[in-house]
Amino acid sequence: MKLQADGSSVLDGVGRHGALVYEFEREGPRTVLTRSSCTSPWHHFPPSCLDDSGCAYTWLVNPSGGLVGGDHLSVEAQLHARSHVLLTSPSANRVYRSLAELSVQSVRLSVGPDARLEWLPEVTIPFAGSRFRQSIHVDLAPGATVVLWDAMASGRVARHERWAFASLENEICIKTALDGSVVERYRVVPDRLPESVGLAGSWDYVASLFVIGDAVGADVWKRLDTALAAILEQRPGLVLGGISTPATPGLAVKLVARSAPDLTAVQEAMWTAIRNELWGLPALNLRRY
């Protein structure tokens, strides 16, 4: 047994250390996968071309069903100049109960000049007693744009496991070419620090959306701000959210929702508005289920 930096103990050899690595380049009108590797529990799933935009639609597939204590999973993706990639997942990210060990997921995304990245995974569901730590770091080159969505449930809502997990830590850091950055950090410990749940305690889903890029004009940001605000107002009492303007060019959205269908409907509506305003593209039905 050994101690981690935060003082928690871990058992040697417990859990899996899985790494998923992708590298994309633009070839003519399309984005292609030029390098990839994975170790268990990640499974390699080649990207698809679902429309004429040249975007490489890529699935993050973990057939094991979720994370257990001691798991350390990582995702790395490098997008070269002018490439366009959407990274998503086929189902929710489940984090199972653990007596002591953390489940850790680390994501590093590098977006090259004039490249476009859409990070749209399914919601994270922390089971009762689970311990989860996630970090998502994005580096943007000049002209690059990222659309980043991250959502969590209060637990297995249908089994009445609301805010019953042991701990959940999350960090999102987006760095731009001009050394500006957008950072979101939070730590929720419902049992020991009930105040950490805050106003979200009466809701079942919490989500963040970041749209960051220095190649987007001020008029586009203004139209997009108006469109996203209108979407957030369409479900009074079911969805509550707000939009802020960070120091870097872009928009940041924080919202809470009553149910998974409410969360999904708002996410799809906002994604549709973003794709239309930024690139004149429709949002596809990814047909996860």
N, C-alpha and C positions, 0 to 999 in steps of 0.2 A: 504494500500500500504506500502511496505517496501523496503529498499535499500539493494542491494547485496554488496559483498566486492569490486566489480569493479565499484561501483557507479551507476549501472543501477537499475531501479525500477522494482518491480514485484508486481502483484496483488495477494493478499491472496486467496488461493483456486483455482488458475488458473492452468490448466494442470493436467496431470496424473503422478503418481509415480508408475512405474511398475518395478518389479524385477523378474529376471529369474535366477534360481540357479540349477546347475548340479553338480553331483559327480559321478566319474567313477572309476571302479576297474578292474583289470585283473583277469579273471576267466578262467583258462586253456588257450586255444588258442585264446580266444576272450576278447575284452573289453566290459563291460556291465555297464549300468546305474544303480547305486545303490540308488541314492537319487535325487529328483528333486522337484522344486516348482516354481510357477509363479503367478504373479498378472497382471491384465490388464494394458496395451494392449498386453503383451506377451501371447503367446499361446503355451501350452506344445505339443511338437511333438517328439515322441520317436525316438531314433537313429535307423539307418538301418545298416545292415551288407551287403555290396555290393560286397565283394570279399572274398578271403581266407586269407587276411592279419591279420584279427582280429581287424581292425580299426572300431571304432564306428562313422559312418557318421551322424552328428547331425545338424539339421536345426534350425536356429534362426528365429522364425515366429512371425511377428507383423501384424495381419490382419487389423489393422486400416489404413494401407497405408502410414503412415509417422509420423513425429513428428511436433507438433505445439508449439507455445510459452508457456513456463511454464511446459512442459513435463520434467520429470526426469526419465530416464530409466537406468537400471543397468543390467549387466550380470556378473555372477560369475560362474566359473567352476574350480573344483578341480580334478586333475588327480592323482591317486595314482600310486604306483610303477609299471613300465613296461606297463602301459596302453597306448593306441594309439587312439587319438580322432581327428576328423576333424570337425570344427565348421564353418558353412557357412550359407548363407541366400538365400531365393528363389528369391528375387528381390532387386532392388536398395533401399537404405535407403533415403527416401525423407524428406526434411526439409522444412516446409511451412513458408510463410511470417509471420512475427511478428512485431508489432509496437514497442515493448519494451522488452518483456520477452525472455530469452534465452531458447532454447531447449538443454537439456543436456543428454549425454549418457556416462556412466561410465562402464568400463570393467575391471574386475580383474580375472586373470588366474593364477592358481598355478599348476605347472607341477612337479610331483614327480620324484623320482630316476629312471633313465633309461626310462622315459616316453617320448612320442612323441605327440606334439600338432601342428596341422595345423589350422591356423586362416585365412580363406579365404572368407570373406563376399563380397557381391556385392558393387558396387560403391555408395558413398554418393552423392546425388544431392541436393545442396542448392538452393532453389527457390529464385527469386528476393525478396529482403527485409527480408530474413530469418536470424536468429541469432543462431549459433550452436556452442556448446562446447563439445568436446569429449576427453576422456582420456582412454588409454589402458595400464594397468600395468601387467607385466608378471614376475613371480618369478620362477626361474629354480633351481631344486635340482641337485645334482651331477649326471652326465650322461644323464640329460634331454636335449631334443632338441625342439626348436620352429621354425616353419615356419610361419611368420606373414606378411600378405598382407593388405595394407590399401590404398584406392584410392578415389579420389574426382573428380567430374566434375566441370567445371567453372559455371555451372548452367543448366537450361533447354535449351540446345544448339539449338534444333529444333525450339524453340520459341524466339530465338535471345536474350536470357537472359544470356549473357556471362559476368561473373564477376559482377553481379548485386545484389548479396546478401549483407546484411548489415555487417555481420562479421562471421568469422569462425576461431575457435581456436582448435588446435589439439596437444595432447601430447602422445607420445609412450615411455614407459620406460620398458626395459627388464633387470632384475637383475639376475646375475648368482650366483652359490653357493659360489664362491670365492670373493663375494662382488664387482665384476666388474659389469658394467652396460653400456647399450646403450640407449641413450636418443635422441629423436627428438621432437622438439617443434616449432610450428609456429603459427602466428596470422595474418590473412588476413582481411583487412578492405578496400575494394576497393574504397569506396567513400571518406572517411576521410583521408585514407593513401594509395593513389594510388600506391605509390612506394612499398607497401607491396606485391603487386602482382608480381613485379619483372619480370624476363625473362619469367615466366610462362604465362604472359598476352597474348601472341600470340598463346598459345596452349589451348586445351579444356579439357584435363585430366591430373591429376598429381597423381603419385602413389609412394608408398614406399614398399620395400620388405626387410625383415630381416630374415636371417637364422642363428640362434645362438645355439651353443651346444658344451660342452667340451668333448664329447665322440667321436667326428669326427676327423679322422686323418688329418695331414697336406697335405698328397697327395690327399685326397678327396677334401679338400678345394681348392687346386690348380686346379684340374680337373673341379670342379664346377664353379670356377671363369672364366675359359676359355670358358666353355659351355654357361654361362649366357652372357658373353661379345659378343660371336658370335650371340646369339639370338637378342641382342639389335642392332646389326649392320645389321640385315636382312631387316629393313624397313627404309632406309634413307629418311629423310624429313618427315616421318610419325611418327617416334618414336625417341626420343633422351634420352639417359640415361647413367649412369655411375655406377661403382661398387667401393666400398671402403672396406677396412679391418678395422674393429673397434678394440678397445683394448681387447675386449673379443673374444674368438674363434668364427669365423663366417664371414659372408659377409653382407653388406648393399647395397641395390640397390635403386637409385632414378631415376625416369623417367617421361617424359611427352609424351603425345600422341595427335594426331590430331582428332581421332574419337574413338567411343566406340568399333567398330570392331577391330581397331588396338590395343587398350588397351587389349581387351579380348584375341586376338591371342598371344600377347607377354606374358600375364600372364599365359595362358595355356601352352605355350612352356617352360617357366621357371619352372613352377610347375612340368611338366613332367621331366625335367632335374634334378631337386632337388630330386624328389622321386626316380629316377633311381640311382643317385649317392649315396644318403644317405642310402637307404634301399632296393634297387633292386626291387622297386615296380612300376607298371604303374600308370599313372594319369587317373582317370576315367572320363567319360562324365557324369557330375552331372545332366544334362538335367533340368536346372532350368525353362525353358520356355515350 
